[in-house]
Amino acid sequence: NQTTVNVFILLGFSYGLQGQTVLFLVFLVTYMVTITENAIIIFVVKSNHHLHKPMYYFLGNLSFLEMWYISITLPRFLFGFWSQSKSISFSSCMTQLYFFISLMCTECVLLAVMAYDRFLAVCHPLRYAAIMTHKLCFQLSFLSWAGGFSISLVKVSFISRLTFCGPQVINHFFCDISPVLNLSCTDISLAETVDFALALVILLVPLLIIVFSYGCIVSTVLCMPSAQGRRKAISTCTSHFSVVIIFFSATLFMYARPRRIHPFNLNKIVSIFYAVFTPALNPLIYCLRNKEVKQ
C-alpha cells in the first residue's frame, strides 16, 4: 500500500550551529541588499526624466522581477534556519515552484528583449526611436511576463498531477523541479518530457535571439570608423551581456538536461548562485558599468 505525501521536508543546509549562524547572516544581508538595490534602481529610473528610455524601462522590469525572484525562496529559507519544523505543504511547494519557474522563464525572455533593444540601438540608430515606441516596449514587456507565467503553468500542472508517497525529504532549500521529481513514486516520463522540452524552448529560443543580436552588434561595431563610436556602442551593451553570461550559464546547467538526476549538493550550490546571488549582482553590474545610472 502507498500513502500519499501531503507534506515535504526541505533539508536545506546542515553545517552545525556556528555554520548555520554564518549562513543565516550571509543570506539575510544578501536579501536586504538585493531588495534595496533593485528598489533604488526602480526609483531612480522612474524619477529621472533622462532615464525614460526603452533600455531603462526594461531594466526597471528586470529589477522588479529580481525583487520577487529572491523573495519567492529566501524568506522561507531564512525562517527555516531557526524553525523546529522545516516542512512545507504540497500546495505551498507547488505554489513556490510555479512562481519561481515563472520568474525564471520571464527573465529569459526579458533578457532577449533587452538584447533586441540593444541591437536596434546600435545597428539601426536612426530608426530606433520610431521602432522602439512606448507601445512596443509595453508589448514586449507584457510578452515576457505572460510567456514566462504561461510556460510555468504548463510545467507545474504536469508535475502537480504526480503522486508522491515517500520519502518526503527534498534535498534542497526550496521546491525546485529536479528534487521534487525525484520524490515521485509514479511514472514521471510525460511530466519529465514536457518539462525538458519547455525548458529547451524557454532557454534556447531567447539565447538564440541574444546570440543573433550580439553577432549583429559586433559586426556593426567593427565597421564603425571612429574609436569613440565603437567604445560608446560597446559601453551600452557590456552590462547586459555580463548579466546574460551569469544567468544563462547557471540556468542551462540546471534546467537544460533530463530531470531525474541525483540531487547532489552541487545542485544546491549552483541554485544559490542563480536564485540568491545573481539578483544581488545584477544591480551592481548595471550601476558600475553604466554611466547614466551612476550619474
N, C-alpha and C positions, 0 to 999 in steps of 0.2 A: 504493500500500500504506500502511496505517495501523499505527503501532506504539503499543500500549497503554502509557500512562504509569503507572508504579507509584510514582513519587516526585514530590513537588511541591516548589517553592522558594517559601518565604514571603518576599516582598520587604521587608516591614516599612517602616521609615523610613530615608532616606538623607540625612543632613544634615552629612556630614563628621565628622572625628574629634571636634572640640570639641562639635558638636551632639549626636553620639552619646553622649558622656560626660554631658552635661547631662540628656538624656532618660533615660539609664540610672539616674542618681541620683534623678531625679524619680519614676520608676516603681518603683524599689527602695524608696524611702521610703514611697510610697503603698501598696505591697503590705504592708510591715511594719506600717504604721499601721492598715490595714484589718483584717489578721488580729488584731492586738492589740485594737482597738476592739470587734470583734464577739465575740472570746473573753471580754473583760471583761463585755460585756452578758450573755452566756450564764451566766457565773459569778455575776454579781450577781443575775440572775433566779432561779437555782437556789438560791442561798444565803440569800436574804431571803424570809422567810415572807410578808411583806405584799405581795410581788410575785407570789405564787402565784395569779394571776388569769388568765382567758382571754386578755385583751389582751396580757399579758406572755408567756404560753405561746406565742402566735403570733409575738410579737417575737423570742423565742428561736429559733423555727423560721426566721424571716427572717434572723437573724444567722448561724445555722449555714449556711443556703443561701448567703449572701453570701461566707462564707469559701471555700466550694468554687467559687463562681461566678468569683471573681477568680483562684483557683488553677488553673482549667482553662486559662487563656490566658497569664497574666503570667509565670510561671516560665520557660516555654519562650521567651517573648518576650525576657526579660532575658538568658537564655543565648545567644540569637541575636545580641545586640549584639556579643559578643566571639568568637563562634564563626566559624570559617572556613566552615563549612557551615551554610546556612540551610534545609536540606532537611528534609522530613517525609514519611514513607511514606504511601501511600494508606490503609492500615488505621489508622495513627495519626491521620491527618487526619479520617477518618470517625468515629473514637472521640472526638476532641476536639469535632467538630461535634455529635455526639449528646449528649454531656454538657452542652455549652454551651447548646444549644437546650432540653434537658430542664430545666435550672435556670432558664432564662428563662421557659419556659412555667409551671413550678411557681410562680415568683414572681408571674406574672399572676394565677393562681388564688388564691394565698395573700393577695395584696393585696385581692382581692374578699372573701375570707373575713374578713379584718380589718375591712373596711368593714361587712360584715354584723354583726360583733360590736359595732361602734360604734353601728350602727342599733338593735340590741336594747337596748344600754346606755342610750341617750338617749331612744328612743321608747317603750320598754317596760321601764322600770327596775324595776317591781315584779315582773315575770315573768322578769327577766333571769337571775337565779340558777337558777331552775327550768328554763329553756330551755337556757342555755349550761352544760351539765354537763361534767364531765371526759370522759365518754364521747363527747359530741358534739364537744368540742374535738379529741379524738384522731381521730374520724371525719373531721372537716373537714380536719385536717392531713394525714391519710392520703390523702384525696381529692385534695388539692393536689399531693402528691408523685407519686401514682400517675397522675393525669391528665396532669401535665407530662411524665413519662417515657414514658408510652404514646403521646402525640401526637408526641413527638420520634422515637420508634421508627418510626412510620409515615413521617414526613417523610424521615428519613435512609435508610430502607430503599429508597425510590424513588430518592433521589439516588445511593446506592451502586451501583445497577444500571446507571447510565450508563457510557458508555465515554469515557475521556479519552486523547487521542492527541497532545496538544501544541497550543500551548505549555504548559509545565508551571509557569509562574511565576504565583503567586497574589499579586495586588496588594493585600495585606493583611498584618496582623501575626499573624493566626490564621485557621483554616479556618472561614469564615463562608459562609452559603448562597449569596448572590449571586456573590461572586468564584469559588466552586467551580463553580457552574453555567455561568459564562462560559467555562470551560475545556473543557466537554463538546463532543465532535465528533459526537454523535448527537442525535436528536430529543429535546428536553427538555420538550416540551409537556405530557406527562402528569405528570412529576415537578413541573413548574412549577405546573400547575393544582392538584395535590394540596397542594403546599406553600403556595400562596397561599390556598386555601380554608381549610386548617387554621390558617394564621396569622390569618385574619379571625376564625375561631371562638375561638381561644385568646386573642386580644386584645380583640375586641369584646364577647363574652359577659361576661367579668369586668368590662369597663369599663361596660357597661350596669348590672350589679349595683351597681357603685360609684356611678354617677350616681343610680340609684334610691335607694340607701341615703342618700346625702348630700342628695338632694332631700327625703326624709322627715325627716332630721335638721334641715335648715334650717327646714322648716315647723314642726317641734316646738319648736325654739329660739325662733322668732319668737312663738310662743304662750305662752312662759313668762312668768309675771307679774313675777318678780324679775330684776334685772340681774345679781346674783351667780349665780343659777342659769344664766343664759344664758352668762356668762363661763366657768363651770365646765364646762358641756357643750361649749362650743367648744374649750376647752383640751385636752379629751381626744381631739379629732379633728384638730387642726391638724398634728401631727407626721405622722400617717398620710396626710393629704391632701397635704402637701408632698411626701412620698415618691412618691405616686401621680402627681402632676403631672410630676415629674422623670423617673420611669421610663417612663410611657406616652408622653410627648411624644417621647422618643428612639426607643422601640421601634416606635411607629406609623410614624414617618418611615422607619425602616429596613426593616420587615418587612411592613407592610400595603400592599404595592404589588407589581406584577408584578416577577418576579425578574431577568430578563435585562437588566440595565442596565449602562451603562459604569461600571466601578469607579473613580469619581473619588476623589481624596484626601479630599474632603469626607466620604465614607462612612467612611473610616478615622478621621477626627477625631470624628465622631459615635459611632463604635464605641468609641473610647477613653473617651468621656464615660459611656456606659451600662455598659461592660464593666469599666472600671477605676475611674473617679472616683465613680460612683453608689454602689458598695458601700462606699466610704470616707465618703461624705457621709451615708448613711442613719443610722449610729450617732450621728453628731454631731447630726443633726436630732432624733432621739428623745431624746437626753440633754439637749440645750439647751432643748427645748420641753416636756419632761415633768418635772414637779416630783418625782414619786415616784421616778423613776430617778435624778435628781440627788441626792435625799436618801439 
